[in-house]
Amino acid sequence: QLLKDPQVLFAGYKVPHPLEHKIIIRVQTTPDYSPQEAFTNAITDLISELSLLEERFRVAIKDKQEGIE
């Protein structure tokens, strides 16, 4: 999602060690856009997409159940 933002120049992550529960995220943006803002916007967009997916999934299940009965 971060890479879809035209103001994000680089986005990546690494896992220092697989047994540690931590990741390192690097976000590089244009000078007029902060990495925190880009990350927050990306998370907000993902939440919206997942909400839409959940809604469509519930409708599809309901339609399928009504078709069976």
PyMOL Python script that loads the backbone (N, CA, C, O; Angstrom):
from pymol import cmd

cmd.read_pdbstr("""\
ATOM      1  N   GLN A   1       0.830  -1.193   0.000  1.00  0.00           N
ATOM      2  CA  GLN A   1       0.000   0.000   0.000  1.00  0.00           C
ATOM      3  C   GLN A   1       0.874   1.256   0.000  1.00  0.00           C
ATOM      4  O   GLN A   1       0.540   2.249  -0.646  1.00  0.00           O
ATOM      5  N   LEU A   2       1.968   1.208   0.710  1.00  0.00           N
ATOM      6  CA  LEU A   2       2.865   2.369   0.738  1.00  0.00           C
ATOM      7  C   LEU A   2       3.416   2.688  -0.646  1.00  0.00           C
ATOM      8  O   LEU A   2       3.563   3.856  -1.007  1.00  0.00           O
ATOM      9  N   LEU A   3       3.715   1.663  -1.408  1.00  0.00           N
ATOM     10  CA  LEU A   3       4.324   1.885  -2.718  1.00  0.00           C
ATOM     11  C   LEU A   3       3.345   2.446  -3.743  1.00  0.00           C
ATOM     12  O   LEU A   3       3.761   2.911  -4.804  1.00  0.00           O
ATOM     13  N   LYS A   4       2.054   2.409  -3.440  1.00  0.00           N
ATOM     14  CA  LYS A   4       1.060   3.015  -4.327  1.00  0.00           C
ATOM     15  C   LYS A   4       1.037   4.533  -4.193  1.00  0.00           C
ATOM     16  O   LYS A   4       0.539   5.231  -5.076  1.00  0.00           O
ATOM     17  N   ASP A   5       1.573   5.036  -3.095  1.00  0.00           N
ATOM     18  CA  ASP A   5       1.595   6.474  -2.826  1.00  0.00           C
ATOM     19  C   ASP A   5       2.721   7.118  -3.644  1.00  0.00           C
ATOM     20  O   ASP A   5       3.884   6.748  -3.483  1.00  0.00           O
ATOM     21  N   PRO A   6       2.392   8.073  -4.513  1.00  0.00           N
ATOM     22  CA  PRO A   6       3.432   8.687  -5.351  1.00  0.00           C
ATOM     23  C   PRO A   6       4.471   9.488  -4.565  1.00  0.00           C
ATOM     24  O   PRO A   6       5.556   9.757  -5.080  1.00  0.00           O
ATOM     25  N   GLN A   7       4.157   9.870  -3.334  1.00  0.00           N
ATOM     26  CA  GLN A   7       5.108  10.639  -2.532  1.00  0.00           C
ATOM     27  C   GLN A   7       6.051   9.748  -1.717  1.00  0.00           C
ATOM     28  O   GLN A   7       6.940  10.248  -1.028  1.00  0.00           O
ATOM     29  N   VAL A   8       5.856   8.441  -1.796  1.00  0.00           N
ATOM     30  CA  VAL A   8       6.753   7.503  -1.121  1.00  0.00           C
ATOM     31  C   VAL A   8       7.826   7.079  -2.123  1.00  0.00           C
ATOM     32  O   VAL A   8       7.522   6.529  -3.182  1.00  0.00           O
ATOM     33  N   LEU A   9       9.071   7.341  -1.773  1.00  0.00           N
ATOM     34  CA  LEU A   9      10.192   7.011  -2.649  1.00  0.00           C
ATOM     35  C   LEU A   9      10.695   5.586  -2.412  1.00  0.00           C
ATOM     36  O   LEU A   9      11.126   4.914  -3.349  1.00  0.00           O
ATOM     37  N   PHE A  10      10.640   5.131  -1.167  1.00  0.00           N
ATOM     38  CA  PHE A  10      11.109   3.792  -0.815  1.00  0.00           C
ATOM     39  C   PHE A  10      10.319   3.294   0.384  1.00  0.00           C
ATOM     40  O   PHE A  10      10.032   4.052   1.311  1.00  0.00           O
ATOM     41  N   ALA A  11       9.974   2.020   0.357  1.00  0.00           N
ATOM     42  CA  ALA A  11       9.337   1.382   1.507  1.00  0.00           C
ATOM     43  C   ALA A  11       9.833  -0.053   1.567  1.00  0.00           C
ATOM     44  O   ALA A  11       9.788  -0.780   0.575  1.00  0.00           O
ATOM     45  N   GLY A  12      10.301  -0.448   2.728  1.00  0.00           N
ATOM     46  CA  GLY A  12      10.794  -1.804   2.887  1.00  0.00           C
ATOM     47  C   GLY A  12      10.786  -2.204   4.347  1.00  0.00           C
ATOM     48  O   GLY A  12      10.600  -1.378   5.241  1.00  0.00           O
ATOM     49  N   TYR A  13      10.991  -3.491   4.566  1.00  0.00           N
ATOM     50  CA  TYR A  13      11.064  -3.981   5.937  1.00  0.00           C
ATOM     51  C   TYR A  13      12.065  -5.122   6.004  1.00  0.00           C
ATOM     52  O   TYR A  13      12.405  -5.731   4.990  1.00  0.00           O
ATOM     53  N   LYS A  14      12.529  -5.398   7.208  1.00  0.00           N
ATOM     54  CA  LYS A  14      13.364  -6.574   7.419  1.00  0.00           C
ATOM     55  C   LYS A  14      13.071  -7.138   8.801  1.00  0.00           C
ATOM     56  O   LYS A  14      12.651  -6.429   9.715  1.00  0.00           O
ATOM     57  N   VAL A  15      13.306  -8.421   8.919  1.00  0.00           N
ATOM     58  CA  VAL A  15      13.144  -9.123  10.185  1.00  0.00           C
ATOM     59  C   VAL A  15      14.554  -9.462  10.660  1.00  0.00           C
ATOM     60  O   VAL A  15      15.215 -10.306  10.055  1.00  0.00           O
ATOM     61  N   PRO A  16      15.030  -8.821  11.731  1.00  0.00           N
ATOM     62  CA  PRO A  16      16.404  -9.052  12.172  1.00  0.00           C
ATOM     63  C   PRO A  16      16.697 -10.523  12.506  1.00  0.00           C
ATOM     64  O   PRO A  16      17.757 -11.045  12.161  1.00  0.00           O
ATOM     65  N   HIS A  17      15.766 -11.170  13.167  1.00  0.00           N
ATOM     66  CA  HIS A  17      15.942 -12.579  13.517  1.00  0.00           C
ATOM     67  C   HIS A  17      14.564 -13.218  13.586  1.00  0.00           C
ATOM     68  O   HIS A  17      13.649 -12.646  14.178  1.00  0.00           O
ATOM     69  N   PRO A  18      14.400 -14.399  12.990  1.00  0.00           N
ATOM     70  CA  PRO A  18      13.060 -15.008  12.946  1.00  0.00           C
ATOM     71  C   PRO A  18      12.482 -15.381  14.313  1.00  0.00           C
ATOM     72  O   PRO A  18      11.267 -15.532  14.444  1.00  0.00           O
ATOM     73  N   LEU A  19      13.322 -15.529  15.318  1.00  0.00           N
ATOM     74  CA  LEU A  19      12.814 -15.875  16.651  1.00  0.00           C
ATOM     75  C   LEU A  19      12.425 -14.646  17.468  1.00  0.00           C
ATOM     76  O   LEU A  19      11.809 -14.779  18.525  1.00  0.00           O
ATOM     77  N   GLU A  20      12.772 -13.468  16.997  1.00  0.00           N
ATOM     78  CA  GLU A  20      12.388 -12.234  17.682  1.00  0.00           C
ATOM     79  C   GLU A  20      11.113 -11.694  17.050  1.00  0.00           C
ATOM     80  O   GLU A  20      10.951 -11.721  15.830  1.00  0.00           O
ATOM     81  N   HIS A  21      10.233 -11.215  17.872  1.00  0.00           N
ATOM     82  CA  HIS A  21       8.963 -10.671  17.387  1.00  0.00           C
ATOM     83  C   HIS A  21       9.101  -9.169  17.150  1.00  0.00           C
ATOM     84  O   HIS A  21       8.484  -8.349  17.830  1.00  0.00           O
ATOM     85  N   LYS A  22       9.926  -8.841  16.167  1.00  0.00           N
ATOM     86  CA  LYS A  22      10.083  -7.431  15.822  1.00  0.00           C
ATOM     87  C   LYS A  22      10.479  -7.320  14.361  1.00  0.00           C
ATOM     88  O   LYS A  22      11.157  -8.188  13.810  1.00  0.00           O
ATOM     89  N   ILE A  23      10.038  -6.228  13.748  1.00  0.00           N
ATOM     90  CA  ILE A  23      10.416  -5.933  12.372  1.00  0.00           C
ATOM     91  C   ILE A  23      10.918  -4.496  12.318  1.00  0.00           C
ATOM     92  O   ILE A  23      10.591  -3.672  13.172  1.00  0.00           O
ATOM     93  N   ILE A  24      11.702  -4.222  11.315  1.00  0.00           N
ATOM     94  CA  ILE A  24      12.187  -2.864  11.087  1.00  0.00           C
ATOM     95  C   ILE A  24      11.587  -2.391   9.768  1.00  0.00           C
ATOM     96  O   ILE A  24      11.759  -3.027   8.728  1.00  0.00           O
ATOM     97  N   ILE A  25      10.880  -1.269   9.829  1.00  0.00           N
ATOM     98  CA  ILE A  25      10.228  -0.709   8.648  1.00  0.00           C
ATOM     99  C   ILE A  25      10.933   0.589   8.281  1.00  0.00           C
ATOM    100  O   ILE A  25      11.181   1.441   9.135  1.00  0.00           O
ATOM    101  N   ARG A  26      11.249   0.725   7.003  1.00  0.00           N
ATOM    102  CA  ARG A  26      11.877   1.959   6.526  1.00  0.00           C
ATOM    103  C   ARG A  26      10.994   2.568   5.447  1.00  0.00           C
ATOM    104  O   ARG A  26      10.626   1.908   4.476  1.00  0.00           O
ATOM    105  N   VAL A  27      10.665   3.835   5.636  1.00  0.00           N
ATOM    106  CA  VAL A  27       9.848   4.564   4.670  1.00  0.00           C
ATOM    107  C   VAL A  27      10.566   5.869   4.346  1.00  0.00           C
ATOM    108  O   VAL A  27      10.871   6.661   5.238  1.00  0.00           O
ATOM    109  N   GLN A  28      10.831   6.080   3.066  1.00  0.00           N
ATOM    110  CA  GLN A  28      11.462   7.323   2.618  1.00  0.00           C
ATOM    111  C   GLN A  28      10.467   8.046   1.722  1.00  0.00           C
ATOM    112  O   GLN A  28       9.907   7.463   0.793  1.00  0.00           O
ATOM    113  N   THR A  29      10.260   9.320   2.015  1.00  0.00           N
ATOM    114  CA  THR A  29       9.258  10.098   1.287  1.00  0.00           C
ATOM    115  C   THR A  29       9.879  11.372   0.717  1.00  0.00           C
ATOM    116  O   THR A  29      11.044  11.687   0.960  1.00  0.00           O
ATOM    117  N   THR A  30       9.062  12.085  -0.044  1.00  0.00           N
ATOM    118  CA  THR A  30       9.482  13.394  -0.536  1.00  0.00           C
ATOM    119  C   THR A  30       9.593  14.347   0.654  1.00  0.00           C
ATOM    120  O   THR A  30       9.006  14.086   1.704  1.00  0.00           O
ATOM    121  N   PRO A  31      10.334  15.442   0.507  1.00  0.00           N
ATOM    122  CA  PRO A  31      10.556  16.347   1.648  1.00  0.00           C
ATOM    123  C   PRO A  31       9.286  16.936   2.268  1.00  0.00           C
ATOM    124  O   PRO A  31       9.271  17.235   3.462  1.00  0.00           O
ATOM    125  N   ASP A  32       8.237  17.104   1.491  1.00  0.00           N
ATOM    126  CA  ASP A  32       7.024  17.737   2.021  1.00  0.00           C
ATOM    127  C   ASP A  32       6.024  16.734   2.597  1.00  0.00           C
ATOM    128  O   ASP A  32       4.877  17.095   2.861  1.00  0.00           O
ATOM    129  N   TYR A  33       6.437  15.493   2.793  1.00  0.00           N
ATOM    130  CA  TYR A  33       5.530  14.431   3.247  1.00  0.00           C
ATOM    131  C   TYR A  33       6.294  13.569   4.238  1.00  0.00           C
ATOM    132  O   TYR A  33       7.346  13.024   3.903  1.00  0.00           O
ATOM    133  N   SER A  34       5.779  13.438   5.455  1.00  0.00           N
ATOM    134  CA  SER A  34       6.521  12.686   6.466  1.00  0.00           C
ATOM    135  C   SER A  34       6.266  11.178   6.342  1.00  0.00           C
ATOM    136  O   SER A  34       5.184  10.767   5.922  1.00  0.00           O
ATOM    137  N   PRO A  35       7.247  10.364   6.703  1.00  0.00           N
ATOM    138  CA  PRO A  35       7.046   8.914   6.689  1.00  0.00           C
ATOM    139  C   PRO A  35       5.906   8.466   7.613  1.00  0.00           C
ATOM    140  O   PRO A  35       5.184   7.520   7.299  1.00  0.00           O
ATOM    141  N   GLN A  36       5.751   9.144   8.739  1.00  0.00           N
ATOM    142  CA  GLN A  36       4.655   8.804   9.652  1.00  0.00           C
ATOM    143  C   GLN A  36       3.302   9.033   8.988  1.00  0.00           C
ATOM    144  O   GLN A  36       2.384   8.224   9.124  1.00  0.00           O
ATOM    145  N   GLU A  37       3.195  10.140   8.275  1.00  0.00           N
ATOM    146  CA  GLU A  37       1.951  10.456   7.576  1.00  0.00           C
ATOM    147  C   GLU A  37       1.667   9.416   6.484  1.00  0.00           C
ATOM    148  O   GLU A  37       0.529   8.977   6.316  1.00  0.00           O
ATOM    149  N   ALA A  38       2.703   9.032   5.753  1.00  0.00           N
ATOM    150  CA  ALA A  38       2.544   8.026   4.702  1.00  0.00           C
ATOM    151  C   ALA A  38       2.108   6.693   5.300  1.00  0.00           C
ATOM    152  O   ALA A  38       1.214   6.034   4.770  1.00  0.00           O
ATOM    153  N   PHE A  39       2.738   6.299   6.399  1.00  0.00           N
ATOM    154  CA  PHE A  39       2.416   5.029   7.053  1.00  0.00           C
ATOM    155  C   PHE A  39       0.989   5.043   7.588  1.00  0.00           C
ATOM    156  O   PHE A  39       0.254   4.069   7.431  1.00  0.00           O
ATOM    157  N   THR A  40       0.599   6.140   8.216  1.00  0.00           N
ATOM    158  CA  THR A  40      -0.762   6.270   8.741  1.00  0.00           C
ATOM    159  C   THR A  40      -1.791   6.212   7.619  1.00  0.00           C
ATOM    160  O   THR A  40      -2.813   5.539   7.752  1.00  0.00           O
ATOM    161  N   ASN A  41      -1.534   6.904   6.526  1.00  0.00           N
ATOM    162  CA  ASN A  41      -2.461   6.875   5.384  1.00  0.00           C
ATOM    163  C   ASN A  41      -2.560   5.476   4.784  1.00  0.00           C
ATOM    164  O   ASN A  41      -3.646   5.038   4.404  1.00  0.00           O
ATOM    165  N   ALA A  42      -1.435   4.779   4.698  1.00  0.00           N
ATOM    166  CA  ALA A  42      -1.444   3.422   4.151  1.00  0.00           C
ATOM    167  C   ALA A  42      -2.266   2.493   5.039  1.00  0.00           C
ATOM    168  O   ALA A  42      -3.037   1.677   4.534  1.00  0.00           O
ATOM    169  N   ILE A  43      -2.110   2.607   6.341  1.00  0.00           N
ATOM    170  CA  ILE A  43      -2.875   1.761   7.269  1.00  0.00           C
ATOM    171  C   ILE A  43      -4.361   2.085   7.179  1.00  0.00           C
ATOM    172  O   ILE A  43      -5.193   1.178   7.186  1.00  0.00           O
ATOM    173  N   THR A  44      -4.699   3.359   7.094  1.00  0.00           N
ATOM    174  CA  THR A  44      -6.101   3.758   6.960  1.00  0.00           C
ATOM    175  C   THR A  44      -6.710   3.191   5.680  1.00  0.00           C
ATOM    176  O   THR A  44      -7.837   2.697   5.689  1.00  0.00           O
ATOM    177  N   ASP A  45      -5.961   3.265   4.580  1.00  0.00           N
ATOM    178  CA  ASP A  45      -6.441   2.705   3.310  1.00  0.00           C
ATOM    179  C   ASP A  45      -6.635   1.196   3.409  1.00  0.00           C
ATOM    180  O   ASP A  45      -7.616   0.662   2.892  1.00  0.00           O
ATOM    181  N   LEU A  46      -5.710   0.507   4.068  1.00  0.00           N
ATOM    182  CA  LEU A  46      -5.835  -0.944   4.226  1.00  0.00           C
ATOM    183  C   LEU A  46      -7.051  -1.312   5.064  1.00  0.00           C
ATOM    184  O   LEU A  46      -7.747  -2.281   4.760  1.00  0.00           O
ATOM    185  N   ILE A  47      -7.306  -0.551   6.107  1.00  0.00           N
ATOM    186  CA  ILE A  47      -8.484  -0.805   6.941  1.00  0.00           C
ATOM    187  C   ILE A  47      -9.753  -0.637   6.110  1.00  0.00           C
ATOM    188  O   ILE A  47     -10.682  -1.435   6.231  1.00  0.00           O
ATOM    189  N   SER A  48      -9.798   0.394   5.269  1.00  0.00           N
ATOM    190  CA  SER A  48     -10.963   0.609   4.403  1.00  0.00           C
ATOM    191  C   SER A  48     -11.140  -0.541   3.418  1.00  0.00           C
ATOM    192  O   SER A  48     -12.256  -1.017   3.212  1.00  0.00           O
ATOM    193  N   GLU A  49     -10.044  -0.988   2.808  1.00  0.00           N
ATOM    194  CA  GLU A  49     -10.119  -2.098   1.855  1.00  0.00           C
ATOM    195  C   GLU A  49     -10.589  -3.378   2.534  1.00  0.00           C
ATOM    196  O   GLU A  49     -11.407  -4.113   1.981  1.00  0.00           O
ATOM    197  N   LEU A  50     -10.077  -3.646   3.726  1.00  0.00           N
ATOM    198  CA  LEU A  50     -10.478  -4.860   4.440  1.00  0.00           C
ATOM    199  C   LEU A  50     -11.933  -4.794   4.892  1.00  0.00           C
ATOM    200  O   LEU A  50     -12.623  -5.814   4.900  1.00  0.00           O
ATOM    201  N   SER A  51     -12.404  -3.620   5.264  1.00  0.00           N
ATOM    202  CA  SER A  51     -13.813  -3.466   5.631  1.00  0.00           C
ATOM    203  C   SER A  51     -14.712  -3.747   4.438  1.00  0.00           C
ATOM    204  O   SER A  51     -15.739  -4.412   4.573  1.00  0.00           O
ATOM    205  N   LEU A  52     -14.331  -3.246   3.275  1.00  0.00           N
ATOM    206  CA  LEU A  52     -15.094  -3.495   2.058  1.00  0.00           C
ATOM    207  C   LEU A  52     -15.072  -4.983   1.702  1.00  0.00           C
ATOM    208  O   LEU A  52     -16.097  -5.545   1.319  1.00  0.00           O
ATOM    209  N   LEU A  53     -13.920  -5.613   1.828  1.00  0.00           N
ATOM    210  CA  LEU A  53     -13.805  -7.047   1.561  1.00  0.00           C
ATOM    211  C   LEU A  53     -14.694  -7.849   2.506  1.00  0.00           C
ATOM    212  O   LEU A  53     -15.377  -8.781   2.081  1.00  0.00           O
ATOM    213  N   GLU A  54     -14.685  -7.487   3.781  1.00  0.00           N
ATOM    214  CA  GLU A  54     -15.520  -8.183   4.761  1.00  0.00           C
ATOM    215  C   GLU A  54     -17.001  -8.025   4.419  1.00  0.00           C
ATOM    216  O   GLU A  54     -17.763  -8.990   4.483  1.00  0.00           O
ATOM    217  N   GLU A  55     -17.402  -6.814   4.060  1.00  0.00           N
ATOM    218  CA  GLU A  55     -18.800  -6.562   3.712  1.00  0.00           C
ATOM    219  C   GLU A  55     -19.217  -7.389   2.494  1.00  0.00           C
ATOM    220  O   GLU A  55     -20.281  -8.009   2.498  1.00  0.00           O
ATOM    221  N   ARG A  56     -18.389  -7.398   1.463  1.00  0.00           N
ATOM    222  CA  ARG A  56     -18.704  -8.180   0.257  1.00  0.00           C
ATOM    223  C   ARG A  56     -18.743  -9.676   0.557  1.00  0.00           C
ATOM    224  O   ARG A  56     -19.575 -10.400   0.010  1.00  0.00           O
ATOM    225  N   PHE A  57     -17.858 -10.132   1.413  1.00  0.00           N
ATOM    226  CA  PHE A  57     -17.823 -11.542   1.790  1.00  0.00           C
ATOM    227  C   PHE A  57     -19.104 -11.925   2.526  1.00  0.00           C
ATOM    228  O   PHE A  57     -19.693 -12.971   2.251  1.00  0.00           O
ATOM    229  N   ARG A  58     -19.533 -11.078   3.461  1.00  0.00           N
ATOM    230  CA  ARG A  58     -20.769 -11.365   4.205  1.00  0.00           C
ATOM    231  C   ARG A  58     -21.985 -11.392   3.274  1.00  0.00           C
ATOM    232  O   ARG A  58     -22.864 -12.241   3.420  1.00  0.00           O
ATOM    233  N   VAL A  59     -22.030 -10.465   2.323  1.00  0.00           N
ATOM    234  CA  VAL A  59     -23.129 -10.438   1.354  1.00  0.00           C
ATOM    235  C   VAL A  59     -23.107 -11.698   0.499  1.00  0.00           C
ATOM    236  O   VAL A  59     -24.157 -12.283   0.234  1.00  0.00           O
ATOM    237  N   ALA A  60     -21.929 -12.123   0.065  1.00  0.00           N
ATOM    238  CA  ALA A  60     -21.814 -13.330  -0.758  1.00  0.00           C
ATOM    239  C   ALA A  60     -22.256 -14.565   0.016  1.00  0.00           C
ATOM    240  O   ALA A  60     -22.920 -15.441  -0.538  1.00  0.00           O
ATOM    241  N   ILE A  61     -21.893 -14.639   1.287  1.00  0.00           N
ATOM    242  CA  ILE A  61     -22.324 -15.774   2.121  1.00  0.00           C
ATOM    243  C   ILE A  61     -23.834 -15.760   2.278  1.00  0.00           C
ATOM    244  O   ILE A  61     -24.483 -16.800   2.165  1.00  0.00           O
ATOM    245  N   LYS A  62     -24.395 -14.586   2.538  1.00  0.00           N
ATOM    246  CA  LYS A  62     -25.843 -14.468   2.711  1.00  0.00           C
ATOM    247  C   LYS A  62     -26.566 -14.866   1.427  1.00  0.00           C
ATOM    248  O   LYS A  62     -27.554 -15.598   1.471  1.00  0.00           O
ATOM    249  N   ASP A  63     -26.076 -14.387   0.282  1.00  0.00           N
ATOM    250  CA  ASP A  63     -26.685 -14.738  -1.005  1.00  0.00           C
ATOM    251  C   ASP A  63     -26.603 -16.238  -1.259  1.00  0.00           C
ATOM    252  O   ASP A  63     -27.557 -16.837  -1.754  1.00  0.00           O
ATOM    253  N   LYS A  64     -25.489 -16.837  -0.930  1.00  0.00           N
ATOM    254  CA  LYS A  64     -25.303 -18.273  -1.135  1.00  0.00           C
ATOM    255  C   LYS A  64     -26.253 -19.064  -0.237  1.00  0.00           C
ATOM    256  O   LYS A  64     -26.850 -20.045  -0.679  1.00  0.00           O
ATOM    257  N   GLN A  65     -26.396 -18.645   1.015  1.00  0.00           N
ATOM    258  CA  GLN A  65     -27.283 -19.344   1.948  1.00  0.00           C
ATOM    259  C   GLN A  65     -28.739 -19.205   1.523  1.00  0.00           C
ATOM    260  O   GLN A  65     -29.517 -20.151   1.650  1.00  0.00           O
ATOM    261  N   GLU A  66     -29.108 -18.041   1.022  1.00  0.00           N
ATOM    262  CA  GLU A  66     -30.487 -17.841   0.565  1.00  0.00           C
ATOM    263  C   GLU A  66     -30.763 -18.660  -0.688  1.00  0.00           C
ATOM    264  O   GLU A  66     -31.892 -19.098  -0.904  1.00  0.00           O
ATOM    265  N   GLY A  67     -29.753 -18.868  -1.508  1.00  0.00           N
ATOM    266  CA  GLY A  67     -29.912 -19.669  -2.712  1.00  0.00           C
ATOM    267  C   GLY A  67     -30.083 -21.143  -2.402  1.00  0.00           C
ATOM    268  O   GLY A  67     -30.740 -21.862  -3.155  1.00  0.00           O
ATOM    269  N   ILE A  68     -29.508 -21.598  -1.314  1.00  0.00           N
ATOM    270  CA  ILE A  68     -29.598 -23.009  -0.921  1.00  0.00           C
ATOM    271  C   ILE A  68     -30.970 -23.318  -0.334  1.00  0.00           C
ATOM    272  O   ILE A  68     -31.517 -24.396  -0.569  1.00  0.00           O
ATOM    273  N   GLU A  69     -31.517 -22.402   0.412  1.00  0.00           N
ATOM    274  CA  GLU A  69     -32.791 -22.643   1.114  1.00  0.00           C
ATOM    275  C   GLU A  69     -33.982 -22.596   0.215  1.00  0.00           C
ATOM    276  O   GLU A  69     -35.109 -22.781   0.673  1.00  0.00           O
TER     277      GLU A  69
END
""", "prot")
cmd.dss("prot")
cmd.show_as("cartoon", "prot")
cmd.util.cbc("prot")
cmd.orient("prot")
